[in-house]
């Protein structure tokens, strides 16, 4: 027996009306309520790092602890718990756990990556060497002064020709 053709559109219409009710959940979407993070997550020894955290209730201060910075109090600001801490210059390179302890007892963990502070000995080798130190600096200064003097002399000669010509 064949199914009437009119039944398929009616079934599709019922499915189209019922599907959004199944897919839409009327409870509001929430991000993770308890977290801690550093900005930047990779920091050089001796630099400052920003700490941003969140507890269920961001109206009271909480404590963030890590090996390099020790205990830091994060205070409510702009809807989050924030603070700034300096990683000591003597900190060894490596990954360090950061732990948030909320006033209600909940905790969160994150990782901060500390790298060594390395200062370059000289600039990158990018070509002409005009900014590099060494023997070329006196020649560049002398050439610039000679070009300036030639420009002044030519402007004087041009001005005289116009006046007398």
KAPEBEL-V496728 format. One line per field, one symbol per residue. ss: DSSP state (~ for helix, > for strand, _ for the rest). psi: psi as a letter, one per 30 degrees, with the letter a starting at -180 (. if undefined). burial: b if it has 24 or more other ideal C-beta (glycine too) atoms within 12 Angstrom, else e. A space follows every 10 residues. Layout:
BEGIN
ss->???
psi->???
burial->???
END
This chain:
BEGIN
ss->____~~~~~~ ~~~~~~~~~~ ~~~_______ ____>>>>>_ _>>>___>>> >>>>______ _>>>>>___> >>>>>>>__> >>>>>>____ ___>>>>>>> >_____>>>> >>>>>_____ __________ _____~~~~~ ~~~~~~~~~~ ~~~~~~~~~~ ~~~~_
psi->kkkkffeeee eeeeeeefee eefkkgkkkk lkejlklljl fkkkkfllkk kklklejgfk llkkkleefa kkkklkkhfl kllklkkkfg klkakkkkkk jlfgflllll kkkklkjkkk ellkjgbegf fklbffeeee eeeeeeeeee eeeeeeeeee eeef.
burial->eeeeeeeeee eeeeeeeeee eeeeeeeeee eeebbbbbee eebebebebb bbbbbeebee bbbbbbebbe ebebeeeeeb bbbebebeee beeeebebbb bbeeeeebeb ebbbeeeeee eeeeeeeeee eeeeeeeeee eeeeeeeeee eeeeeeeeee eeeee
END
